[in-house]
Amino acid sequence: MSKILIRGAKILGGEPQDVLIDGETIAAVGTSLDAGDAGDATVIEADGKILLPGLVDLHTHLREPGREDSETVLTGTRAAASGGFTAVFAMANTFPVADTAGVVEQVWRLGKESGYCDVQPIGAVTVGLEGKQLAELGAMHESAAGVRVFSDDGKCVDDAVIMRRALEYVKAFDGVVAQHAQEPRLTEGAQMNEGVVSAELGLGGWPAVAEESVIARDVLLAEHVGSRVHICHLSTAGSVEIVRWAKSRGIDVTAEVTPHHLLLTDELVRSYNPVYKVNPPLRTERDVMALREALADGTIDIVATDHAPHPHEDKDCEWGAAAMGMVGLETALSVVQHTMVETGLLDWAQVADRMSARPAAIGRLAGHGRPVAAGEPANLTLVDSAYRGVVDPAGFASRSRNTPYEGRELPGRVTHTFLRGRATVVDGKLA
């Protein structure tokens, strides 16, 4: 593997420096490196672009096996690389469900073969995501995939006894249960956020308390058994307060927010465009502002995309029949720049923390989320933060096009992504 010299990059938004990659490792970081120091290195003129550690997504739906019409591990990892990600955690709601060692190993091996980013499978908490019987948690952890994160995402582990048992079980190997917080009885027939807009449109409302009540229960269960719990796609101001309270008590809870919940509100549902139909639903402006503040102050630990691809026919239909979900890997960093950096709520070092270091730490993923420093793995993302462009899903690497940002101008563009020193994206195009 040849050497690469990135010249004049602003590491974490700081002063311009040069970074020399030699093989899979960062060999040197300094202000006076040149092609002579690097020998026959390929030189990339960064011209003040932002250099970040490779992004890590703790919540991605790759759909394979079973729904390859939506996404595959190959197309999903290509989308991830395009968005600056060097590692993604693949959710378990595939067909068959990733509830055995065999299925998680299949996903893991497909990730190894794809080559565009590392794929760490997430195992199901319960058999078939049915919420009745614990899945093979220990066997999935002991498999080649080494699973440490377990989730029935798409469904809530609503049985308190099952949730307690799962939390107790994963303690043995420092695992974590990632909860999709949705009380099913409170969301029967729900189509969107419960509030003024749902009342005016006559659509079934999805109350905030359906999320908040599950989070409250689960942080108390985690405290009771002394285990780790992670809250998926937190979406309400009330949920923020519960997590903040739990952290003040020393409960081992972490939480994520999606880019779309940092930007979009339920007012968009007035269009009846199913591209805005998502689980949990788009909430109010008050919730959006609370989520931004919580991400800024660390109450919410990370940004996770909840990349949920669907084929055209599953979204281009009437609202009630449409599938829930949005693609997000290729736009996540731009939305975070728009909502958090340009508003002064986060700087680029904090973006690296929320989108690389912390998700890698929560998932116990070695080799990712590391500092941009000599001796560290060369998992890197170079971003042209001055760029502004209109989102065109026709150019996506994902197999699906269900983005809520089509036609919207967003800032920033990933120009290069490096996975262990190998360029997967060069000049904004897949290598």
Helices and strands as residue ranges (DSSP letters): E 3-11, E 16-22, E 25-30, E 42-45, E 50-53, E 55-60, H 73-82, E 85-90, H 101-114, E 118-121, G 127-129, H 137-142, E 149-150, H 160-170, G 171-173, E 176-179, G 184-187, E 192-193, H 196-201, E 205-206, H 208-225, E 229-231, H 237-248, E 253-257, H 259-263, G 266-271, G 274-276, H 285-297, E 302-303, H 312-315, G 319-321, H 332-336, I 337-341, H 348-352, I 353-357, H 358-362, E 380-390, G 393-395, E 409-419, E 422-426, E 429-430
